[in-house]
Amino acid sequence: MERPSITNIPIKVKVNGAEYERLVEPRLTLADFLREELGLTGTHLGCEHGVCGACTVLMNGASVRSCLTLAVQADGAELLTVEGLARGDQLHPLQEAFRTHHGLQCGFCTPGFLMVALEFLKSHPEPTADEILTAIGGNLCRCTGYQGIAAAVATAAQKLNG
């Protein structure tokens, strides 16, 4: 029995400030779109079940697991990936804080943590330690033990609030 052909669907997205139009298969995940179609490999694929958080990006300001989100669902959306945090050679305060506090080791989970923390700090500019731990609790890290990550988020909060 022959498989029916899949009709590609046109989408328009703004990613890290740049606009893109592409034809995509309806089943293409947002993570694969970002990595394979746009070459933005900072979004990592870990579990591909939405559990680990390595693939987290911001869609219209809210964090989404890009391994569970279809590219067609992002049509018309504004996306921010880890590549969009730094401004040229100037690291974002979160990135700088992760480096300062050793909030990364292998770095695989780091993009997802950065994106979750960015969204969190927009709504919690002066977070408590418990709020930070709750906010990052949905992302998994197998290297750091979370202390450096939590310290980095706290430092970034202070720096962002000036």
Secondary structure as UniProt FT lines:
FT   STRAND          9..15
FT   TURN            16..17
FT   STRAND          18..24
FT   TURN            26..27
FT   HELIX           30..32
FT   HELIX           33..37
FT   TURN            41..42
FT   TURN            54..55
FT   STRAND          56..59
FT   TURN            60..61
FT   STRAND          62..65
FT   TURN            66..68
FT   HELIX           71..74
FT   TURN            75..76
FT   STRAND          78..80
FT   HELIX           82..84
FT   TURN            88..89
FT   HELIX           93..100
FT   TURN            101..102
FT   HELIX           110..123
FT   HELIX           129..136
FT   TURN            137..138
FT   HELIX           147..160
//
